[in-house]
Amino acid sequence: MSLARQSATELLALLNAGQTTSVALTETFLDQIKQHDPQVKAFLRVDQQAALARAADIDQRRRAGKPLGRLAGLPVAIKDLLCTKGEITTCGSKMLEHFAPPYDATVIAKLKAADAVLIGKTNMDEFAMGGSTENSAYQKTANPWDLERTPGGSSGGAAAAIAAAMAPLSVGSDTGGSIRQPAGLCGITGLKPTYGRVSRYGLVAFASSLDQIGPLAQTAEDTALLLEVLAGHDPLDSTSIDRPVPKYSETVKQPLKGLRLGLVREHFGPGLEAEVEQAVRSAVDVYRSLGATVKDISLPHGKYGVATYYIIAPCEASSNLARYDGVHYGHRTDEKKLESAIAQRRATLQAAGRHAESEAVDNPLVWMYRQSRAEGFGPEVKRRIMLGTYALSAGYYDAYYLKALKVRRLIRNDYDAAFAEVDLIVGPVTTATAFKLGEKVNDPLSMYLVDLYTVSANLAGVGGIAFPCGFGAGGLPIGLQLQAPPFEEERLLRAAHMFQQATDWHQRRAPMVPA
Ligand code: GLN
């Protein structure tokens, strides 16, 4: 079997047994990138030389019998919103085209300490806002199962890199579904940890009360391995929780006895494609055959999830993104463009008979901010900033933002009630398989509705995992989602692994993956 096809756990065993080297592995994945990334476009940047040098160094330390980290020699791809010291981190935006952070995100420092080989930075929707990776300012990533379709988003590059065997592990982020949804659409495994499980220090912020970093991989076992490295308390992120990190990579192998699953009644309503429903129901039968009991439950406020999320996330984004003004951070317009923008505006105001000063037209600083932001942000980011600014403004705050916070609490209460009765909630990740590139770009509402089954976990702060449970028309992967009470990542991983031991959906690979 080609090295590219093997799981991270298998590759690690080969490395530890001296049956392969990190250089050989890294070359294999770089080769896969070279051959297929011109079509898939999962990566924004690949530093071949640095990756090979790092791999060679790890191989040498291994040969010398030096102690090595948990992921020693394994290539890992990184979503381009995690700060990598001295290396460009764009967040998929023109705003950060030249941004080379002066420090590493905590998870990057942890990966380096674990002796992972950082192979490249993956494409994403600008500032993680989107569900198809089409909002990237740089390129559109394709789904490795069908190049005319989206890999999902916003961690579309991270998911496509795994599905196309361009890396055995990748790191993404999930604010409203951005790990689980692309994992589901690409036929891989992805986990959104509980809010606070993984440090967000060095993650370019989108919506700080919802953002979490998490692992994407081929199998639950690999996901466990990566989470073990990423998780843990960090004094640099006051929202990270000080709880011991379980040995996920070991406990993942323990099957769950007497598992009680909850099937959410409201998930099986209008909009859910028949093939997805069928695959999810068959997956539930697999769990039954493994001894689980299944019960219908209700998350009555889930129907407000998308509306609530699309108030809270833009509100937080509008405030987080205020720092990109061309001075503190981000793209700054040049003098010429600035002058012509001011002249244009003056002319418009004059023609309308309005006094120029009223719009601060004579204040070049304000104009510099305006013009820099106009040039640096793409349309979806601007839409969110406007939505958020509006919802937070005096007079609307109570009606929108405060109301949304109250509904958020009700959604969390629903979860608490459900988890009093069941161990895990099981259901679909999305209503349908991967949609065509271009299909939803001009219809933001239909793009937002893709998040139907994923946003509630972020609003409630609970963890969720997505993994393949079947294939639909055209051979497109269908994902299954499990959600667990806070800090029960072990349960998610064990349940996913149990399923993967009993089925082989996760072993089916996209056509470009070598045999
Ligand atoms: N699709 C959702 C959005 O556009 C979720 C994105 C995310 O999780 N980063 O906001």
Boltz pocket constraint, residues with backbone or C-beta under 6 A from the ligand:
constraints:
  - pocket:
      binder: B
      contacts: [[A, 127], [A, 128], [A, 129], [A, 130], [A, 131], [A, 153], [A, 154], [A, 173], [A, 174], [A, 175], [A, 176], [A, 177], [A, 178], [A, 179], [A, 206], [A, 313], [A, 447], [A, 451]]
      max_distance: 6.0
